[in-house]
């Protein structure tokens, strides 16, 4: 059940608000697991361009998506010290979204979330945008994380080239080759 707005009695939504380049975006707080500083990110060979790599988050390896690159948003220069990784669930697995900064959590009455505009092409499609929130400081585009984070990109990162490939099956008339085993020699 959604929280009620004490001013109007209507339902509200809590949104994690963040910046990508010069624009403000938001995602529903229920899809966010945590927000962390940017640590060591290990690149993955042949990963899609918007995938920065993987990081170790308290013993769990997660994919890190550069959300600005993923959405085709221009970023001026390098990441700032305010950059953060928003860890969310997508397709049942955690994924880190690299953002330029996190502004905080805003509580919005549902009636204040406008319908997504008709978008003419571009990286963002109407399916990825849940709505638009108008604040005094400007607009916040509310993203649908499940649709925004392309599942195929996450799956490609989840299967890096360093994972072992299954051994090819031998023909029925070929004997199976048994690998030699090393023996420990005590001295």
C-alpha positions as CSV (number, residue, x, y, z in Angstrom):
1,X,0.0,0.0,0.0
2,X,1.3,3.5,-0.9
3,X,1.8,6.1,1.9
4,X,-0.9,8.8,2.3
5,X,-0.3,12.5,1.8
6,X,-1.3,14.1,5.1
7,X,-2.2,17.4,3.3
8,X,-4.6,16.0,0.8
9,X,-5.3,12.5,2.0
10,X,-4.2,11.1,-1.4
11,X,-1.6,8.4,-2.0
12,X,2.0,9.5,-2.4
13,X,5.1,8.0,-4.0
14,X,8.7,8.3,-2.7
15,X,11.3,8.9,-5.4
16,X,15.1,8.8,-5.3
17,X,16.1,12.0,-7.1
18,X,19.5,12.1,-9.0
19,X,21.3,14.0,-11.7
20,X,22.7,12.8,-15.0
21,X,24.6,15.6,-16.7
22,X,22.4,18.7,-16.4
23,X,19.1,16.7,-16.1
24,X,17.2,15.4,-13.0
25,X,15.8,11.9,-12.9
26,X,14.1,9.8,-10.4
27,X,13.2,6.2,-9.6
28,X,10.7,4.7,-7.2
29,X,12.4,4.2,-3.8
30,X,11.0,0.6,-3.6
31,X,13.3,-0.4,-6.4
32,X,16.4,1.0,-4.7
33,X,18.4,-1.2,-2.4
34,X,21.0,1.3,-1.4
35,X,23.2,4.2,-2.5
36,X,27.0,4.0,-2.2
37,X,30.1,5.9,-3.2
38,X,31.9,5.0,-6.4
39,X,34.6,2.4,-5.5
40,X,36.8,0.2,-7.7
41,X,35.0,-0.9,-10.9
42,X,36.6,-3.7,-12.9
43,X,36.1,-3.5,-16.6
44,X,34.6,-6.5,-18.5
45,X,36.0,-7.3,-22.0
46,X,33.4,-6.9,-24.8
47,X,30.8,-5.5,-22.5
48,X,28.2,-3.1,-24.0
49,X,29.4,0.5,-24.0
50,X,27.2,1.7,-21.2
51,X,28.5,-1.1,-18.8
52,X,31.3,0.3,-16.7
53,X,32.1,-3.1,-15.4
54,X,31.6,-4.9,-12.1
55,X,32.2,-4.1,-8.5
56,X,32.4,-6.0,-5.2
57,X,29.7,-4.8,-2.9
58,X,30.3,-6.5,0.5
59,X,31.2,-9.8,-1.1
60,X,28.6,-9.7,-3.9
61,X,29.8,-8.9,-7.5
62,X,27.3,-6.6,-9.2
63,X,27.2,-5.1,-12.7
64,X,27.6,-1.3,-12.9
65,X,25.8,0.5,-15.6
66,X,26.7,4.1,-16.5
67,X,23.1,5.4,-16.6
68,X,24.0,8.6,-18.5
69,X,25.7,6.6,-21.3
70,X,22.9,4.1,-21.3
71,X,20.3,6.8,-21.8
72,X,22.4,8.8,-24.3
73,X,22.8,11.8,-22.0
74,X,25.9,13.9,-22.5
75,X,28.1,14.3,-19.4
76,X,30.5,17.3,-19.2
77,X,33.9,16.0,-18.3
78,X,34.8,13.3,-15.7
79,X,32.8,12.1,-12.7
80,X,32.7,14.4,-9.8
81,X,33.3,13.5,-6.1
82,X,29.5,13.6,-5.8
83,X,29.0,10.7,-8.1
84,X,27.2,7.7,-6.6
85,X,26.1,4.2,-7.4
86,X,22.4,3.6,-6.9
87,X,22.0,-0.2,-6.3
88,X,18.6,-1.4,-7.5
89,X,17.0,-4.7,-8.3
90,X,16.4,-5.5,-11.9
91,X,15.1,-8.9,-13.1
92,X,15.7,-10.3,-9.6
93,X,19.4,-9.4,-9.5
94,X,21.2,-6.3,-8.1
95,X,22.6,-3.8,-10.5
96,X,24.5,-0.6,-9.8
97,X,23.6,2.5,-11.7
98,X,26.4,5.1,-11.9
99,X,24.8,8.6,-11.5
100,X,26.5,12.1,-11.2
101,X,24.9,12.9,-7.9
102,X,22.0,12.0,-5.6
103,X,19.8,14.9,-4.5
104,X,17.7,12.9,-2.0
105,X,14.3,11.4,-1.6
106,X,11.2,13.4,-2.6
107,X,7.7,12.5,-1.5
108,X,5.2,13.3,-4.3
109,X,1.4,13.0,-4.3
110,X,0.5,10.6,-7.1
111,X,-1.7,13.2,-8.7
112,X,1.4,15.5,-9.1
113,X,3.1,12.9,-11.4
114,X,2.3,13.9,-15.0
115,X,1.9,11.4,-17.8
116,X,5.0,10.8,-19.9
117,X,5.3,13.1,-22.9
118,X,5.1,11.7,-26.4
119,X,8.8,11.2,-27.3
120,X,10.1,11.4,-30.9
121,X,12.8,8.8,-31.2
122,X,15.9,9.1,-29.2
123,X,17.3,6.8,-26.5
124,X,14.4,7.3,-24.0
125,X,11.2,5.7,-25.1
126,X,7.8,6.3,-23.6
127,X,7.9,2.8,-22.1
128,X,11.0,3.7,-20.0
129,X,9.5,6.9,-18.6
130,X,6.8,6.5,-15.9
131,X,6.0,10.2,-15.7
132,X,7.3,13.7,-15.2
133,X,7.4,15.5,-11.8
134,X,7.3,19.3,-11.8
135,X,9.2,20.9,-8.9
136,X,10.0,24.5,-8.3
137,X,13.6,23.9,-9.4
138,X,12.6,22.2,-12.6
139,X,11.4,18.9,-14.1
140,X,12.3,15.4,-12.8
141,X,11.9,12.5,-15.3
142,X,10.6,9.4,-13.4
143,X,12.1,6.3,-14.9
144,X,10.7,2.7,-15.0
145,X,13.8,0.8,-14.0
146,X,12.7,-2.6,-15.3
147,X,12.4,-1.1,-18.7
148,X,15.2,1.3,-18.5
149,X,17.9,-1.2,-17.6
150,X,18.0,-3.5,-20.7
151,X,18.1,-7.0,-19.3
152,X,20.2,-8.2,-22.1
153,X,23.1,-5.9,-21.0
154,X,22.9,-7.2,-17.5
155,X,22.9,-10.8,-18.6
156,X,26.0,-10.1,-20.8
157,X,27.9,-8.7,-17.8
158,X,26.7,-11.6,-15.6
159,X,28.5,-14.1,-18.0
160,X,32.0,-12.7,-18.4
161,X,34.5,-14.3,-20.7
162,X,36.5,-15.6,-17.7
163,X,33.7,-18.1,-16.8
164,X,34.5,-21.6,-17.8
165,X,32.9,-22.9,-20.9
166,X,31.3,-26.4,-20.8
167,X,33.5,-29.1,-22.3
168,X,32.5,-30.2,-25.8
169,X,30.7,-33.5,-25.8
170,X,32.6,-36.5,-27.1
171,X,31.2,-38.7,-29.9
172,X,29.7,-41.9,-28.7
173,X,32.7,-44.0,-30.2
174,X,35.4,-41.7,-28.8
175,X,36.9,-42.5,-25.3
176,X,36.6,-39.6,-22.9
177,X,39.9,-37.9,-22.2
178,X,40.5,-37.7,-18.5
179,X,42.7,-34.7,-17.5
180,X,45.8,-35.5,-15.6
181,X,45.7,-34.6,-12.0
182,X,48.6,-33.0,-10.1
183,X,49.9,-34.9,-7.1
184,X,51.1,-33.1,-4.0
185,X,54.6,-34.2,-3.1
186,X,55.6,-33.8,0.6
187,X,59.2,-32.8,1.3
